[in-house]
Amino acid sequence: MAWFSLCLLNLLWAMAATSTQTQSSCSVPPAQQPLVDGIQVLMENSVTDSAFPNPSILIAMNLVGAYNLEAQKLLTYKLMASDTADLTIGQLALNIIALSSSCRDPGNKVSVLQRQMENWAPSRPSAEASSFYGPSLAILALCQKNPETTLPIAARFAKTLLANSSPFNVDTGAMVTLALTCMYNKIPVGSEEGYRTLFGQVLKNTVENISLKIKDNGIIGNIYSTGLAMQALSVSPKQPNKEWNCQKTMDAILTEIQQGKFHNPMSIAQILPSLEGKTYLDVPDLFCTPDHEVQPTRPSYPSPVPTATSNITVTYTINNQLRGVELLFNVTTEVSVRGGSVLLVVLEEAKRKNPMFKFKTTMTSWGPVVSSINNIAENVNHKTYWQFLSGVTPLSEGVADYIPFDHEHITANFTQY
């Protein structure tokens, strides 16, 4: 009898988990597929021994099928060996999803994340929208591992979202949609109908908010947030009142790729699954071979040849001259880092030399973005943020990790948009 009950429960969960149908679909025209293949190779070539292990890249490689199997294995092993003690909730969740996509057991990382989310609360009643991005990733990671135990955590999170009045940015809204869509689809049969009503209400509000950010040319927010938004709108059980034209968005993104706009590995990792008709919700369905490797679906390419690099001296300036901000400063330091280092390495070295250069990051779909320097934090209501420049050229809007550079002069300006 116990065996029969267990089988029945598994069947009910399976039926709930497979009940989702893609709401809107679109595809890359065959003539433009080489554009997509090209940015994938560019993304995979960013995986090297010296680079920070990027879980978003691994997820994308596993969802669409890797060309460079050596890079895929290297990234998997580096994430397995990485220290997760100091990771934020969002970073830990992303690591769990990435390891799961590589058919690896995340071990106790799941229980650690669950405890963190059980104790999570927004910093204040009207917390900035970006602060919900990491917890949304956590709900998604936990939902894919154990939706039943995640149900009360997700319900509390959804109620917090309903009570929050801060406007969501596209990245956060998309991740909220993916997380709660996972929960909506995996509510066990026999559970209170209130769960479905609650998740449905938040999903409806969120996709309506995302739809307001769809531009006339099809781009959702900006070209970098569009990939995650495409994932969200393609799977949400609640759709916005205004129908989304998926193919129009797809065509706009392909035009941007053709113009060379996608060269940042993080931005490629976010757009690539949507270009291949995949979403983060597909991670549990990836096929694994008996030796726990993800089944490759593309021919392999030679792994990138590592090159020796020498140190460079970077002159780094932090500057805040905005009126109305209590602390004004303009301070410069010099740091020595290896050529090709990412911005995060420069910031960490500067902080080590001078405590005025201390900084904080916020998790986004592009990776950790610098949100505070010397106790001066961005504020969405005041439209202020930290902008990084090399001369007069912006550097990927403050993305701190994963982006190699060789700039010798970096300035961080606290500014308004």
C-alpha positions as CSV (number, residue, x, y, z in Angstrom):
1,M,0.0,0.0,0.0
2,A,2.9,2.4,0.9
3,W,4.5,1.6,-2.5
4,F,1.2,2.4,-4.3
5,S,0.8,5.7,-2.4
6,L,4.4,6.7,-3.2
7,C,3.9,5.9,-6.9
8,L,0.6,7.9,-6.9
9,L,2.3,10.9,-5.3
10,N,5.1,10.8,-7.8
11,L,2.6,10.6,-10.7
12,L,0.6,13.6,-9.4
13,W,3.8,15.6,-9.1
14,A,4.9,14.6,-12.6
15,M,1.5,15.6,-14.0
16,A,1.7,19.0,-12.2
17,A,5.3,19.5,-13.4
18,T,4.6,18.8,-17.1
19,S,1.3,20.7,-17.3
20,T,3.0,23.9,-18.6
21,Q,2.7,24.8,-22.2
22,T,4.8,27.4,-23.8
23,Q,2.6,30.5,-24.1
24,S,4.5,32.1,-27.0
25,S,7.1,30.7,-29.3
26,C,9.4,32.0,-32.0
27,S,12.5,30.8,-33.7
28,V,15.7,31.9,-35.4
29,P,15.5,31.8,-39.2
30,P,18.0,29.2,-40.5
31,A,19.9,31.8,-42.5
32,Q,20.6,33.7,-39.2
33,Q,21.6,30.6,-37.1
34,P,25.3,31.3,-37.8
35,L,24.9,34.6,-35.8
36,V,23.7,32.6,-32.8
37,D,26.5,30.0,-33.2
38,G,29.0,32.8,-33.4
39,I,28.1,34.5,-30.1
40,Q,27.9,31.0,-28.4
41,V,31.5,30.3,-29.4
42,L,32.5,33.8,-28.2
43,M,30.8,33.0,-24.8
44,E,32.5,29.6,-24.5
45,N,35.9,31.0,-25.3
46,S,35.6,33.2,-22.2
47,V,35.9,30.1,-20.1
48,T,39.6,29.8,-19.1
49,D,41.7,28.6,-16.2
50,S,42.3,32.2,-15.0
51,A,38.7,33.4,-15.4
52,F,36.1,33.5,-12.6
53,P,33.8,30.5,-12.9
54,N,30.5,31.9,-14.3
55,P,27.5,29.7,-13.5
56,S,25.2,31.5,-16.0
57,I,27.5,30.5,-18.8
58,L,27.5,26.9,-17.7
59,I,23.7,26.9,-17.5
60,A,23.5,28.4,-21.1
61,M,26.0,25.8,-22.4
62,N,24.0,22.9,-20.9
63,L,20.6,24.2,-22.1
64,V,21.6,24.7,-25.7
65,G,24.3,22.1,-26.0
66,A,28.0,23.0,-25.7
67,Y,30.5,23.2,-28.6
68,N,33.5,23.3,-26.4
69,L,33.2,20.2,-24.2
70,E,36.5,20.9,-22.5
71,A,35.3,24.4,-21.4
72,Q,32.1,22.8,-20.2
73,K,34.0,20.3,-18.0
74,L,36.4,23.0,-16.7
75,L,33.6,25.3,-15.7
76,T,31.7,22.4,-14.0
77,Y,34.8,21.3,-12.0
78,K,35.7,24.9,-11.0
79,L,32.2,25.5,-9.7
80,M,32.2,22.2,-7.8
81,A,35.5,23.1,-6.2
82,S,34.6,26.8,-5.4
83,D,34.1,28.1,-1.9
84,T,30.4,29.1,-1.5
85,A,30.7,30.4,2.1
86,D,30.7,34.1,1.2
87,L,28.2,33.9,-1.7
88,T,24.9,35.9,-1.6
89,I,21.6,34.1,-1.8
90,G,21.4,34.7,-5.5
91,Q,24.9,33.6,-6.2
92,L,24.4,30.4,-4.2
93,A,21.2,29.7,-6.0
94,L,22.8,30.2,-9.4
95,N,25.6,27.8,-8.5
96,I,23.0,25.1,-7.5
97,I,21.1,25.5,-10.8
98,A,24.4,25.4,-12.8
99,L,25.6,22.2,-11.1
100,S,22.2,20.6,-11.5
101,S,22.3,21.5,-15.2
102,S,25.6,19.6,-15.4
103,C,24.0,16.6,-13.6
104,R,26.1,17.2,-10.5
105,D,24.8,16.9,-7.0
106,P,25.0,20.3,-5.3
107,G,25.3,18.5,-1.9
108,N,24.5,20.5,1.2
109,K,24.2,23.8,-0.8
110,V,20.5,23.2,-1.2
111,S,19.8,22.8,2.6
112,V,22.0,25.9,3.2
113,L,20.0,27.9,0.7
114,Q,16.7,26.7,2.1
115,R,17.7,27.8,5.6
116,Q,18.8,31.2,4.3
117,M,15.4,31.7,2.5
118,E,13.5,30.5,5.6
119,N,15.2,33.5,7.4
120,W,15.1,35.9,4.5
121,A,13.2,39.2,4.8
122,P,13.5,42.4,2.7
123,S,15.7,45.1,4.2
124,R,12.7,47.4,4.6
125,P,9.0,47.4,3.7
126,S,9.6,49.2,0.3
127,A,12.9,47.6,-0.6
128,E,14.4,48.4,-4.0
129,A,13.3,46.0,-6.7
130,S,16.8,44.7,-7.4
131,S,16.9,43.2,-3.9
132,F,14.3,40.6,-5.0
133,Y,16.4,39.3,-7.8
134,G,18.6,37.0,-5.7
135,P,15.7,35.6,-3.6
136,S,13.8,34.9,-6.8
137,L,16.7,32.8,-8.1
138,A,16.7,31.0,-4.7
139,I,13.0,30.1,-5.0
140,L,13.6,28.8,-8.5
141,A,16.6,26.7,-7.4
142,L,14.7,25.2,-4.4
143,C,11.5,24.6,-6.5
144,Q,13.5,22.5,-8.9
145,K,15.0,20.5,-6.1
146,N,12.1,20.0,-3.7
147,P,8.9,22.0,-4.5
148,E,6.9,20.6,-1.7
149,T,9.2,22.0,1.1
150,T,9.6,25.2,-0.9
151,L,5.9,25.9,-1.0
152,P,5.6,27.8,2.3
153,I,8.8,29.7,1.6
154,A,7.5,30.7,-1.9
155,A,4.2,31.7,-0.5
156,R,5.8,34.1,2.0
157,F,8.0,35.5,-0.7
158,A,5.0,36.1,-3.0
159,K,3.1,37.9,-0.2
160,T,6.1,40.1,0.3
161,L,6.1,41.0,-3.4
162,L,2.4,41.9,-3.3
163,A,3.1,44.2,-0.3
164,N,6.1,46.0,-2.0
165,S,5.4,49.2,-3.9
166,S,8.8,49.6,-5.6
167,P,8.7,49.2,-9.4
168,F,10.4,46.1,-10.7
169,N,13.1,46.3,-13.3
170,V,12.8,43.9,-16.2
171,D,15.6,41.5,-14.8
172,T,13.9,41.1,-11.5
173,G,10.4,40.8,-12.9
174,A,11.6,38.1,-15.3
175,M,13.3,36.1,-12.5
176,V,10.2,36.5,-10.2
177,T,8.1,35.1,-13.1
178,L,10.4,32.1,-13.7
179,A,10.5,31.3,-10.0
180,L,6.8,31.5,-9.4
181,T,5.9,29.8,-12.6
182,C,7.9,26.8,-11.4
183,M,6.0,26.9,-8.1
184,Y,2.6,27.4,-9.9
185,N,3.2,24.4,-12.0
186,K,4.3,22.2,-9.1
187,I,1.7,22.9,-6.5
188,P,0.8,19.3,-5.3
189,V,-2.7,18.1,-6.0
190,G,-4.8,18.5,-2.9
191,S,-3.0,21.6,-1.7
192,E,-5.0,24.7,-0.7
193,E,-6.3,26.6,-3.8
194,G,-5.0,29.8,-2.1
195,Y,-1.4,28.9,-3.3
196,R,-2.5,28.9,-6.9
197,T,-4.5,32.1,-6.5
198,L,-1.5,33.9,-4.7
199,F,1.1,32.8,-7.3
200,G,-1.3,33.6,-10.1
201,Q,-1.9,37.1,-8.8
202,V,1.8,37.9,-8.5
203,L,2.5,36.4,-11.9
204,K,-0.2,38.5,-13.5
205,N,1.0,41.7,-11.9
206,T,4.6,41.0,-12.8
207,V,4.1,40.1,-16.5
208,E,1.9,43.2,-16.9
209,N,4.8,45.2,-15.5
210,I,7.2,43.5,-18.0
211,S,4.8,44.2,-20.9
212,L,5.0,47.9,-20.1
213,K,8.7,47.8,-20.9
214,I,8.3,46.3,-24.4
215,K,9.5,48.9,-26.9
216,D,8.0,49.4,-30.4
217,N,10.9,47.4,-31.9
218,G,10.3,44.5,-29.6
219,I,13.2,45.0,-27.2
220,I,12.1,44.4,-23.6
221,G,13.7,47.0,-21.3
222,N,17.1,47.0,-23.0
223,I,18.9,44.4,-25.2
224,Y,20.6,42.8,-22.1
225,S,17.4,42.3,-20.1
226,T,15.4,41.0,-23.1
227,G,16.8,37.4,-23.0
228,L,15.5,36.8,-19.4
229,A,12.2,38.5,-20.2
230,M,11.7,36.3,-23.3
231,Q,12.2,33.2,-21.0
232,A,9.6,34.6,-18.6
233,L,6.9,35.6,-21.0
234,S,7.3,32.3,-23.0
235,V,6.4,30.1,-20.0
236,S,4.2,32.2,-17.6
237,P,0.7,30.7,-17.1
238,K,-0.5,34.3,-16.7
239,Q,0.0,36.5,-19.8
240,P,-0.2,40.3,-20.1
241,N,-3.4,41.8,-21.5
242,K,-1.4,43.1,-24.5
243,E,-0.3,40.1,-26.5
244,W,3.5,39.8,-26.8
245,N,4.9,39.4,-30.4
246,C,7.8,37.0,-29.7
247,Q,9.0,36.9,-33.3
248,K,9.3,40.7,-33.4
249,T,11.5,40.5,-30.2
250,M,13.5,37.7,-31.7
251,D,14.1,39.6,-35.0
252,A,15.2,42.8,-33.0
253,I,17.7,40.8,-31.0
254,L,19.2,39.1,-34.1
255,T,19.6,42.6,-35.6
256,E,21.5,43.7,-32.4
257,I,23.7,40.6,-32.7
258,Q,24.4,41.3,-36.3
259,Q,25.5,44.8,-35.3
260,G,28.0,43.3,-32.8
261,K,26.2,44.4,-29.6
262,F,26.5,41.0,-27.9
263,H,30.2,40.6,-26.9
264,N,29.8,40.4,-23.1
265,P,29.8,36.7,-22.0
266,M,27.1,37.4,-19.4
267,S,24.8,39.1,-21.8
268,I,25.3,36.2,-24.3
269,A,24.5,33.7,-21.5
270,Q,21.2,35.4,-20.8
271,I,20.0,35.7,-24.4
272,L,21.3,32.3,-25.8
273,P,18.6,30.0,-24.2
274,S,15.8,32.1,-25.6
275,L,17.3,32.0,-29.1
276,E,17.3,28.2,-28.9
277,G,13.8,27.9,-27.4
278,K,15.0,27.0,-23.9
279,T,14.4,28.5,-20.4
280,Y,15.8,27.9,-16.9
281,L,12.7,25.8,-16.2
282,D,14.2,23.2,-18.6
283,V,17.2,22.5,-16.4
284,P,15.5,19.5,-14.5
285,D,14.7,17.9,-17.9
286,L,18.3,17.9,-19.2
287,F,19.4,14.4,-20.2
288,C,22.4,13.0,-18.4
289,T,24.6,10.1,-19.4
290,P,25.5,7.3,-16.9
291,D,28.8,9.1,-16.0
292,H,26.8,12.1,-15.0
293,E,27.9,14.2,-17.9
294,V,25.3,16.3,-19.8
295,Q,24.7,14.7,-23.2
296,P,26.4,16.9,-25.8
297,T,24.3,18.0,-28.7
298,R,26.8,19.9,-30.8
299,P,30.2,19.1,-32.3
300,S,33.1,20.1,-30.1
301,Y,35.5,22.9,-30.8
302,P,39.2,23.1,-29.8
303,S,39.5,24.5,-26.3
304,P,41.0,28.0,-26.1
305,V,44.8,28.1,-25.8
306,P,45.9,29.9,-22.5
307,T,48.2,32.8,-23.1
308,A,50.7,34.3,-20.6
309,T,49.9,37.8,-19.4
310,S,51.9,40.4,-17.5
311,N,50.8,42.8,-14.8
312,I,49.4,46.2,-15.7
313,T,49.0,49.3,-13.4
314,V,45.5,50.6,-13.2
315,T,44.7,54.1,-12.1
316,Y,41.4,53.9,-10.3
317,T,39.3,57.0,-9.3
318,I,36.1,57.1,-7.3
319,N,34.1,60.3,-7.6
320,N,30.9,61.6,-6.1
321,Q,30.0,65.3,-6.7
322,L,26.2,65.0,-6.8
323,R,24.4,67.7,-4.8
324,G,22.2,66.5,-2.1
325,V,24.5,63.5,-1.3
326,E,26.1,64.0,2.1
327,L,29.5,62.6,1.4
328,L,31.5,64.2,-1.5
329,F,34.8,62.9,-2.6
330,N,37.3,62.4,-5.5
331,V,40.0,59.9,-4.6
332,T,42.5,58.1,-6.8
333,T,44.7,55.1,-6.2
334,E,46.9,52.9,-8.3
335,V,46.8,49.1,-8.3
336,S,48.8,46.4,-10.0
337,V,46.8,43.5,-11.5
338,R,47.3,40.9,-14.1
339,G,46.4,41.9,-17.7
340,G,43.0,40.6,-18.7
341,S,41.7,40.7,-15.1
342,V,38.1,41.5,-14.5
343,L,36.9,44.7,-12.9
344,L,36.2,42.9,-9.6
345,V,39.9,42.2,-9.2
346,V,40.7,45.8,-9.5
347,L,38.1,46.8,-7.0
348,E,39.2,44.2,-4.5
349,E,42.8,45.3,-4.7
350,A,41.9,48.9,-4.3
351,K,39.8,48.1,-1.3
352,R,42.7,46.2,0.2
353,K,45.0,49.2,-0.2
354,N,42.5,51.9,1.0
355,P,39.2,51.4,3.0
356,M,37.6,54.4,1.2
357,F,37.4,52.1,-1.9
358,K,35.2,49.5,-0.1
359,F,32.2,48.5,-2.3
360,K,29.1,46.3,-2.4
361,T,27.6,44.4,-5.3
362,T,24.0,43.5,-6.2
363,M,23.1,40.3,-8.0
364,T,21.6,40.8,-11.5
365,S,21.1,38.6,-14.5
366,W,24.4,40.0,-15.9
367,G,26.3,39.0,-12.7
368,P,27.2,41.1,-9.7
369,V,26.8,44.8,-10.3
370,V,28.5,47.5,-8.2
371,S,25.8,49.1,-6.2
372,S,27.7,51.0,-3.4
373,I,31.2,52.5,-3.1
374,N,32.4,54.2,0.1
375,N,29.0,53.8,1.7
376,I,27.3,55.7,-1.2
377,A,24.6,53.4,-2.6
378,E,22.5,53.5,-5.8
379,N,18.9,54.5,-5.3
380,V,16.3,53.7,-7.9
381,N,13.9,56.3,-6.6
382,H,16.5,59.0,-6.9
383,K,17.7,57.5,-10.2
384,T,21.3,57.4,-9.0
385,Y,23.9,54.7,-9.8
386,W,27.6,54.0,-10.1
387,Q,28.9,54.3,-13.7
388,F,32.3,53.0,-14.6
389,L,34.3,54.6,-17.3
390,S,37.5,54.1,-19.2
391,G,38.2,57.6,-20.4
392,V,34.7,58.6,-21.6
393,T,33.7,55.0,-22.5
394,P,31.2,53.2,-20.2
395,L,32.3,49.8,-19.0
396,S,29.2,47.4,-19.1
397,E,27.3,49.5,-16.6
398,G,29.2,48.4,-13.5
399,V,29.2,44.6,-14.0
400,A,32.0,43.6,-11.7
401,D,32.7,40.1,-12.6
402,Y,33.5,37.9,-15.6
403,I,34.5,40.8,-18.0
404,P,38.2,40.8,-18.8
405,F,39.7,44.2,-19.7
406,D,43.1,45.9,-20.1
407,H,42.1,49.5,-19.3
408,E,44.8,51.5,-17.5
409,H,42.5,54.3,-16.3
410,I,39.2,53.5,-14.6
411,T,36.8,56.1,-13.0
412,A,33.7,55.3,-11.0
413,N,31.2,58.2,-11.1
414,F,28.1,58.4,-8.9
415,T,25.6,59.8,-11.3
416,Q,21.9,60.2,-12.3
417,Y,20.0,58.9,-15.3
